[in-house]
């Protein structure tokens, strides 16, 4: 066995030489998890070459006892030049989800073979993507998806992620010290957005990237086939422009951890240079500058306000919380932050409005940045309640907050978890689904009275915090009223009297509720739906409704107007 630099498209290829055999075959084994809970048919693709014809044998077995669970397949390698091969394997025995398996590839006779770019895909993949991730994203009407990050983008060259996947360079992910295979680039990202109905938001590399690189990326996405990079997009199989509207210029360049970290004054110059280069390619795009706190924002706002329409805001809180902190105090402090959020937004609005006629904020990252299990974290029900509070505050900003995208889509505190090839939702996924699938788009004035508590001041100033939050939204023609009630109390239901004015509801009300026993409640791989939306309906008579809002819950009531 050797790693050989005479590879197809990696730093090295796997070279296997068999001189003699005392077993049926010799080769390599790879531990794998497969989505056996939903799919039994798999395709293996790889590149191979051999000095003389050899036969490769492939099987899938259980890792622990080596019992074969798949069909056998044989592939003849007949060329000394690199060629791509594909074959099928079928799982023939019942296997429990999460079972560690083993893919074996070997020679049954003496010989030498080189292998590169090996991939094992379930047959139910959707344009290369996990079928469950696609399904969950579609069902929740995912409306916005940011690409490619995140800290990652500050060292990313988009040209590494285009063209035939098998020929793309494998590079180092310098941000996270990992390997980047570039198997998902611009074209795949746009394909996924279209699969699930999401608006694309591309964040360009303004860390160690250049304005020209960013302009070229805009041309690749939006240029006609008469342009250099529009023609390249067409050559890669996509003749029609993608027409990407939203472009974020850099990620967290105010942070010392960021590749290309800079001063506020330097970023203001950097933003202008990127803006001019990108707008010269497509004047219709809408740009988002890096924003965060007033001291950072000031230079980019004041330098040339006529080229600034929106600042990004990363609402990522609590990342330095000690793991031995009191869980309930942390929870209450997080909920208090959502009540303080309108004040934070108002400070940013006042700063921008002095120079910009219609300023906007784009919340391009959002989460509780805690991963400790024993205190509120981004996998728990706390994240769903936090999300609800931030969404409500943003709706109340009367258009100042133009977009929100949660961090991230899968894993890394995302709405979905993929573990051992099994995908399941975090509680925050259901919170997002409640908001994104309800029909309301027009905010309704609400007068709210609620019991309160005094916050500790851990993440925001000490203040009186209401346990109950409420948001009302009409659909476009006013025939439906969606009322969202969020009870943040960790222990008690809240008896509520709902009085509807100027709206006479029909008798039957549809209700959807997300709740849990504790603010630490979460879904797990072996209990994936412990926290989920429960649907029901109830009857009302007249415009006054009594309802006890359960503790730690988000309740969506949909009232239909009585004709």
N, C-alpha and C positions, 0 to 999 in steps of 0.2 A: 504494500500500500504506500502511495506517495502522493504528495501534492505537486503537480507539474505546472509550470508557468506557461506551457504550450496549451493554453486554454481556448475555449470558444469566445467567452466574453466575461470572464471573471479574472481576478488576480491569479487564481490557480484553478486547475481542473483536478478531479479525482482520478488517479491512475491506479489500476488494479492489475497485477500480474499473478497468474496462477501457473505454477510450474508443475505441480502434481496435486492429486486430490485423494484424501482419505475419507471424505464425506461426499454427499450428493452434489454439493456446490460450495463455492467460496465467493465471498463478495463483501457487501456492506449492509449494515442494518441501521435503520433510523427509527427512533421512538416517535410515535405520532398519536395525536388524538384526532378522531374523525366525527362528523355529525351523524353518527349511526342512528340517532333517535329519529331522523327524518329521511335519510338517504342511504341506499345500499350500493349504488353504482358510482364508480370513480374512474377518472381518467388520469393516467400518468403520461407526462410529456417530458422529454429530455433530449439533449444533444449528446451524440456519441461518435466515436471513431475507433477503428481497430486496424492493425497492420494486416490481418487476415480475417476472414469471416469467423465470427463467434456467435454463440447463442446466449442471450441473457434470460434468466428466469426471475419472475417477480411473484411475490406472495405477500399477504398481510396475515399476521398471526397475533395472538394475545402475547403481550410482553412478558407476563410472569411465567406462563407454562409453555409458551411456544406452540400452542395448538393452532393450527391453521384455520382461519375463519373465512378465507376468500377463495375465489377461483385461482388457478395457476395460469400464468401467461408467459409465453415465450416470444422473444423478439430477436430476429437475426440482424446482427450488425455486419454490414457487408462492404463498408467503404473505409478507406484510410483518411478520408476527408470528413470534416464535421457535417453531420446531418441530423435533422430533427426527427424524432420518432415519437409516436403516441400509441398507447394501448389501453385496454380496459381491464378493470378488476371489479368483481362483484362480491359483496359481503354475503355469504351463504348461511351463516349461523346467527342466531339472535345474540346481540351484544348490548349490554347495559350502557347507557350514556355515561361518558366520562371514563370509560375503560381505556387504560393505556395499551396501545397497540404497537405493532412493529412492522415496518415495511422492509422486506428483504429483497435485495437485488444481487444476483450472483451469476457466476459462470459455472457451467456444468462440465466443462472440459478445460484443459490447459489453454492459456492464451493471455493476451493483454488488451485492456480496453481503457479508454478515457471517457469520463462522464462529466457533463456540465449542465447547468440550468435545469435541474430536475424539479418538477412541480407535480403535486398530487391534488386534484380538484374534484369535489363532489359534482355529479352530473346536474344537480339542481341549482348550480350557481347561476346568478342572474347577471349576465354580462361581466362575469368574473367576480362578482360580489356575493357575499354571504346572503343566502336567501332569507334568513330570519332577520338580518339587519335591514334588508330592503323592505320586508313586510312590516316590521315595526315602524320604520320611518314613514312608510306610506300611510299606515293606519293612524299615525299621530299627525299627519299633514305637516311634516317638517317644512317650515317655510323659508329658512335661511341656513346656509351652510358655509362656513369660513374655511379657506384653504390657502396655504398648507399648514398654517399655524400662525401664532404660537412662537415660542422661542426658536423653534426649528427653522423658521423662514429666514432668520437673520444670517444664516450661513448657506442658504439654498440657492442653487442656480436652476431656474425652471427648465433650461435646455437639457438638463440631465434626465428629465422626465417626459420626453416626447420621442416619437418614432417607434419602431417595433420594440415591444417590451423585452424580447430576448436579447436585443442588441444594446440595451441601455446599460450605462456604466453602473457598477456597484460602487458606491461612495461611502465615506465615513460621515455619520451624523455627529458632527462635532459638538452640538448642543447637549445631546444625551449620551454621547460616547457609545454609540451603537452603529451597526451596519445599516445603511440605507440602500435598498434594492431598486428604488425608483420604479417599482411596478405600478404604482398609482401616481400618474402625473396629470397634466392639465386635461388631456382628452378623457381620461378615465373619470376624473373629478366632475367634469361637465356631464358626462354620461350618467353618473350617479345622481347628480342634481336633477337631471331630466327624468330619471327613473322614479324619483320620489316626489317630484314637484317642488323642489327647493330653489330659491333664488341664490345664485352664486355670489360670494363675496371673496375676492382674491386679495390677499395681503402680500405685497411685494417686498423683496429683500432690500431694505434701506439700511441694513447693517453693514455688511461688507460688499453689497451689490452696488450697481451704478444706475444713474438715471437712464442710460441707454439700454441696459438690460431690461429695465421695467417698461420702457417704451416699446421694445421689441416684443415683450410679453403681451402688451395691449394689442399690438399689431397681429400677433399670432391668434389672439382670441377674436378680435373684432375687425381685422383688416380684410379687404376684398382679395380675391385671388390674383389681382394685378399687383399686389404688394409682395415684398420678399417673404415675409413670415406668414401672410395669408395664403400664399402659394404653397408654403411648407405645410401648413395645416391641411390644405386640400390634398397634398401628396400623402399625408398621413391618414387620409380617408374621410376628411371632414370639410367638404367644399363650402358649406354655408357658414358664415360668421356666427360665433357664439353670442355676440352682443352682450358681453358682460358689462353691467352698469356700474357696480360698486367696487372701488379699489381703495384699499387701505395702504397708506404709505409708511411701512415699517411696523414693527411690533415692540412695544415697551422699551423704546430707545432711551427712556429715562432711567432704566434699571441697570445697575452695575454688572448684573449677571448676563447681560445681553451682548452678543457679538455686535460690535459697532456702537456700543454705548457712547453717548455724547452729551454735551451740555445743551441746555435749552436754546441758547443763542445759535449754536451750530446746527441744531435740528431745524430751526426756523429757516436757515439757508438751505439745508438739505431738502426740506419739504418743498421749497420754491423750485429748486432745480429738478426734482422728480416731477412735480406738478407740471412744469413747463414742457418737459420732454414727453410725458404721457399724454397731455392734452393736445400737443402738436400732432399726435397720431390719431386721436379720436376726441374731438372737442365735446362729445356728448357724455363722456363718462363722468361719474360723480366720485370725487375723492374724499377720503377720510384721513385727517392728520392725527398723529399720536398726541393724545391729551391725557391728563390724569389729575394733577392738582394745580392750583392757581399759579404757583411760582414757576412751574414748568410751562404752563399754557401761555403765560404772558408774552414771551417773544414771538411765538408763532402767530398769535392773535394780532399783535401790534405791527409786525413787520410789513405784511401786505394783506390786510383783512379782505381785500376784494377777491383773493384766490382761496379763501378759507370758507368752507360751508359747514364742515362737521368735524368734531373732535371725537376720537375714541375714548372710551372709559372702561377700564378693567375693574369690575366690581368683584374682586377676588379677596375675600376677607379671612381673617383669623388664622393665617398660616404660621404664626409663631406661638400659638396657644400651647402651653405646657401640657403634656399628656396626663399629669396628675391633677389637673384642674377639676373643680367641682362640676359635674356634668350639667346639672340644672342651671347653675349660674352662667355657664357658657351658653346654654340654650337660650336663656332669657336675654343675654347680651346680644346674641345673634338676631333674635326677633326685634330687639330694640333698634338695632342698626337699620332694619327695614323701615321702622317708623321715622328714623332720622334721615333716611335717604332723600325725601323731598327737600330737606334743607340743603343737603349736599348738592343736589341738582340745581337748586335756586342760586347757590353761590356761583356755580359754573355758568348758569344762564346770565346772571348779572354781569359777570366778567366778559362774556362773549358779546352780549347785546350792546355794550358800549361802542363796539366797532363793527358788528355784523348785523345786518337787518333781520334775517331769519336764521338764527344759529340752530345747530342741531348737535345732538350727542348720539353716538353709536356705541352701545354697550356690546363690545365684541368679545368679551370674556366675562363669564359670570359663574361663581360657585363659592361654597364654603371650602376653603383650602385646608381642610383637616382630614387626615387619613387614620387617626387613632380610633380604635374600635370602641373604647370605653367613654368617649365624649362625643358630642354631636359632630357628625362628619358628612361628607358629600354622598355617602351611600345610604344614609339614614333618612327617615321621614323628616328630619330637621331641614334637609336640603329642599324638599318639596315645599315646606311651609315658608322657608326663606325665599324661594323662587316666587311664590305667590305674592309675598309682600313687595318684592322688587318690581314685579309686573304691574301690580296695582299702583304703586307710586309712579311708575313710568307712564302709565295711562293718564294719571292725573297731571302729568307735566304738560298736557295740552299740545302735544306734537313736538316738544323739545327733544324727547328721546325718540329717535326715528327707527331704531332697530335694536333687537337684543338677540344674541346667540349664546347659548349655554356652552360651557366648556365641559366636556367635549361631546362627540357623538357616541363613541364606543370606548369604554375603559377610561383611564385618566379622569376619574370623577364624572364620567359621562352618563347620559341617560340610560344607556344600555351597557350591560356587562357581557363580555364573551370570555368564557372560562371552560377549558377543556373542550372547545368547539361547540359549546352550548351557550345560546344567547338568551338573556332574560333582562327584564327592565328593573332599573332602580326606581324608588318612589318618585323621584323628580321627573322621570319620563311620564308618569301618569299625570303629574301636575301640569306639565307642558301640554299633554294631550287634552286635558280638560279645557284649557284656555284656547288651544288652537282648533279644536273641533266644535266649540260652541259657536253659535251663529251671530253673536253680537259684535257690532263694529262701532256703535255710537254710544259714548258714555252717557250715563244717566246721573243726574244730581242725586246724591245720597246724604241724608242727615243721620249721623250715627252716634248713639250713646252706648258706652261700653264700660265695664269695670276695668280698672287699670292696675299696673304695678310700677314700682320705681326700679329703673335699671341700674346696674352696677357701674356703668361707664367704661366697660372694658374695651368695646369697639367703637363707641360713639359717646357723646356727652351724656351725663346722667339726666334722665328725663322720665316723665310719666308715659307709660306705654299702654295703649289699649289692648286688651286680650283679643278683642274681636275686630276683624277687618272686613270690609264689604266693598264689592264692586258691582255696579249694574250696567248692563250693555243691551241696547236695542239692536235687533237686526235691521237691515237696510230699509225695509218698508214699515217698521214699527209694529209688526204683527207678533213678534216674540220678544220677551224680556228675559234676559239671562242674569240671574242674581247669584253672585259668588260670595259665599260666607266662609271666612277662615277663622277658626277658633284656635288661638295659639296657647291657650291655657294647658299646662302639662298634666293637670289632674281633674279638672271639672268641666262638665258640659255647661253651656250658657243658655239660659232660658231667654228666648228672643221673641219680641213682638214685631212683626213685619207689617208695615202699613204702606200700601201702594196708592199713590195719588195719580189721578188722571190716567189710570190704566185698570180696566175691568178684566180680570183673568177668567179664563174658562175653568171648569171644575177640576179637570185633571192636570196635575203638574208632574213633569218628569224630573227626577232627581238622580244625580250622580255624586257619589261620595268617596273620597280618598281619606283614610284614617288609619290609625294604628294604636297599639296599647301604650307605646312609649315613643318619645322623640328619638330614641335610638333604634326603633323598629326598622328592619331592613329586609330586603329579599336576599336569599342566599342560593347558591348553586343547587343545594339539596332541598330548598324550600323557596322556589323562585317566585311564587305569587302570594306570599304572606301579606304583603301590602299591595293592594290593587284597588281599582275603581269598582264600586258596587253600585249597580243601577236599581232603581225602584221608582214607584210613583205614588202620589197621594192625592187626596181630594181636598179642595178648598171651597169655601162659600163666602163670597164677598171679597172685600179689599184688605181685610185684616187677617193675618195668619200667625198663629202661635207655633213656634218650633224651638226645640231644644237642640242647639248645635253641639254635636259631640266634641269632646276634648280632642285636641291634636287632629283637626280635620279640615279639609277643604270640601265644601258642599256647593254643587252647582244645581240651582233650581231653574228650570225653563218654564216660564209662564207663557201661555198662548192667549192672545187677545180674544175676548169674548165678543163675537160679532152680534 
